[in-house]
Amino acid sequence: MTLLVNVFSWGFTALVFLSVAVSVVGAMSADLAMHRREFALLRSAGMEQRQMDRFLCCQCFSYCAGLPVGIVLGAALCTLLSRLLDLSISNTFSPLIASAGAALLMGVSLLALHGARKSMARLSVVEALRGET
């Protein structure tokens, strides 16, 4: 019974991680597309590429700001469920595994940041201000 619960909990954890990773990339892409004209306006007003990169980095890390809170809440929920259901699944949670998951999510976020930086570097200010493409 415990093996079955562990398999399902790890499978669910992997599914949640993939969902969050896709959500972060999608949110960054949607935010970038939505604010394309504002970015073009800032570039036309004199914002340098380095300043744009710094702005995008801050935005990228703001998506991952809730990771420590999520890790603590996940550990508390795991302990609570193991006590309520009288299962020994609390020993499957380890800070090392949670930190590895957080690092993977940060890596996905950095990959999305790289794509956003390339997209902003190719941005034509005139076309973006007109609302074309």
Protein Blocks (a to p, Z undefined) as FASTA:
>chain_A
ZZmmmmmmmmmmmmmmmmmmmmmmmmmmmmmmmmmmmmmmmmmnopafklmmmmmmmmmm
mmmmmmmmmmmmmmmmmmmmmmmnopakllmpcfklmmmmmmmmmmmmmmmmmmmmmmmm
mpcfklmmnopZZ
